[in-house]
């Protein structure tokens, strides 16, 4: 049980809340609000496997960097709680779980899986040579609704790509906020991040721009899928939460980074998924009453 707790801490299991609701959102849009239990189960398993693989590889690849950062020195590998070999083994099992889940879904999912795995793997290396690593992380999570769409429809449609782009910009934006707290370590270790390269003030401006575009793209998704008023209300709530998140962190005050990163983003992903589901439910109820 102690090792299980360490593994869950290593992969930040609770952070699944960032990506899984958007995978479910893509699934719901693809199934017109009525996915089967089989689809829900295997999409969930695929998401868990892919994300566990990504986090384990990140901890393995960054083990030396983490040992030099006071904020990350207590992570599993630098703290000696798990061996590098054990973490690699866990990553191997996770990707096998992902493959098994993929083969239970639409045939196209069995072909395009490298497009999902590649950004998950390459992300951990990108901070060594480009400040665009935040965007690569965003792409990794932005593929969640696109992958779920493919898993159900066996095809691709531009509106779900727009949804993936919205998720990408949202994630890249809050990852920039999170990176602000490591600016000194990144500069000392010659690592790349938008805060380290451009400074915190400009980095937070980029985050605001990304989040404005996120709201615009979510609105576009609603138009493309002919969503109702309940969905648009959810987009409005998203806009307000993002505005509040960006007000929490200031160039001279990073004390609320964790609140902005963990709490606010958890609310954002859950509520937009919930309002999407409520929108479908409301329309079905109205049809049934006619």
PECORQUI-V898568 format. One record per backbone hydrogen bond with DSSP energy under -0.5 kcal/mol. CO is the residue of the C=O (numbers start at 0). NH is the residue of the N-H. Records with the same first field share a line. If there is no record, write none. Layout:
CO = NH  NH
This chain:
0 = 4
1 = 5
2 = 6
3 = 7
4 = 8
5 = 9
6 = 10
7 = 12
8 = 11
11 = 14
12 = 15
13 = 16
14 = 17  18
15 = 18  19
18 = 21  22
19 = 23
20 = 24
21 = 25
22 = 26
23 = 27
24 = 28
25 = 29
26 = 30
27 = 32
28 = 31
30 = 33
35 = 39
36 = 40
37 = 41
38 = 42
39 = 43
40 = 44
41 = 45
42 = 46
43 = 47
44 = 48
45 = 49
46 = 50
47 = 51
48 = 52
49 = 53
50 = 54
51 = 55
52 = 56
53 = 57
54 = 58
55 = 59
56 = 60
57 = 61
59 = 62
61 = 65
62 = 66
63 = 67
64 = 67  68
65 = 68
67 = 69
68 = 71  72
71 = 74
74 = 78
75 = 80  81
76 = 79
82 = 86
83 = 87
84 = 88
85 = 89
86 = 90
87 = 91
88 = 92
89 = 93
90 = 94
91 = 95
92 = 96
93 = 97
94 = 98
95 = 99
96 = 100
97 = 101
98 = 102
100 = 103
101 = 104
105 = 108  109
106 = 109
107 = 110  111
108 = 112
111 = 114  115
112 = 115  116
113 = 117
114 = 118
115 = 119
116 = 120
117 = 121
118 = 122
121 = 124  125
122 = 125  126
124 = 127
125 = 128  129
126 = 191
129 = 132
130 = 133
131 = 134  135
132 = 136
133 = 137
134 = 138
135 = 139
136 = 140
137 = 141
138 = 142
140 = 143
141 = 145
142 = 146
143 = 147
144 = 148
145 = 149
146 = 150
147 = 151
148 = 151  152
149 = 153
150 = 105
156 = 159  160
157 = 161
158 = 162
159 = 163
160 = 164
161 = 165
162 = 166
163 = 167
164 = 168
165 = 169
166 = 170
167 = 171
168 = 172
169 = 173
170 = 174
171 = 175
172 = 176
173 = 177
174 = 178
175 = 179
176 = 179
177 = 180
178 = 181
179 = 182
181 = 185
182 = 186
183 = 187
184 = 188
185 = 190
186 = 189
192 = 196
193 = 197
194 = 198
198 = 202
199 = 203
200 = 204
201 = 205
202 = 206
203 = 207
204 = 208
205 = 209
206 = 210
207 = 211
208 = 212
209 = 213
210 = 214
211 = 215
212 = 216
213 = 217
214 = 218
215 = 219
216 = 220
217 = 221
218 = 222
219 = 223
220 = 224
221 = 226
222 = 225
227 = 231
228 = 232
229 = 233
230 = 234
231 = 235
232 = 236
233 = 237
234 = 238
235 = 239
236 = 240
237 = 241
238 = 242
239 = 243
240 = 244
241 = 245
242 = 246
243 = 247
244 = 247  248
249 = 252
252 = 249
253 = 256
255 = 259
256 = 260
257 = 261  262
258 = 263
259 = 264
261 = 265
262 = 266
263 = 267
264 = 268
265 = 269
266 = 270
267 = 271
268 = 272
269 = 273
270 = 274
271 = 275
272 = 276
273 = 277
274 = 278
275 = 279
276 = 280
277 = 281
278 = 282
279 = 283
280 = 284
281 = 285
282 = 286
283 = 287
284 = 288
285 = 289
286 = 289
